[in-house]
Amino acid sequence: MLERIHLAILSAIEEQGTLTQAAETLNLTQSALSHSIKKLEGQIGTPIWEKQGRSLRLTSAGRRIHALSRRLLPQFEHTELLLKQIAKGEMGSLRIGMECHPCYQWLLKVVAPFLEQWPAVDVDVRQEFQFGGLRALFDYEIDMLVTPDPLFK
C-alpha cells in the first residue's frame, strides 16, 4: 500500500540524490529509509531505484511513481491539515433547529460572532415545528435546538 511516507521518501531521494541526505532531510535513519524503499518495492513488485556508485537513480517504474507522488504529496498534506482543523472544531458543520420564528433574530446575533471566529464551519439553520425539533435532536439530524420555552423543568 502506497503511504504518505513513501511519497515523501521518493521526493527526498530524488531531490537530494543520496540516501544519507534524504534521511537527514526526513529526520529518519538511513536504515529506516532503506527498509521503507524495500517494503514499497516488495508491495508493487518491481524495483524503483537502482544504484549508481554512491547515488541512486529512479528506474522507469520509479519515475512514474515519483511523478505521481509529486501530485499526491501536496494533496496528502492538505488533507492532513483539513483533518486537524476538523478535529479541533475549526472546520465542519453545525446544524441548528429553531422552534420559533422570533428566535431567528436572536440566533443571528449569536451566530455572527461565531462565524467570525470559525469561518470554516458551515452553519445550517432550519425551522422546526412543534415537537419536530426535539425529534430531530434525538435523531441526530440537528446539533442543537433553540426553543422559546424550556423543554424540561
Secondary structure as GFF3:
##gff-version 3
##sequence-region A 1 153
A	DSSP	alpha_helix	4	16	.	.	.	ID=ss1
A	DSSP	alpha_helix	19	26	.	.	.	ID=ss2
A	DSSP	alpha_helix	30	44	.	.	.	ID=ss3
A	DSSP	beta_strand	49	52	.	.	.	ID=ss4
A	DSSP	beta_strand	55	58	.	.	.	ID=ss5
A	DSSP	alpha_helix	60	88	.	.	.	ID=ss6
A	DSSP	beta_strand	91	98	.	.	.	ID=ss7
A	DSSP	alpha_helix	103	117	.	.	.	ID=ss8
A	DSSP	beta_strand	120	127	.	.	.	ID=ss9
A	DSSP	alpha_helix	132	138	.	.	.	ID=ss10
A	DSSP	beta_strand	144	146	.	.	.	ID=ss11
###
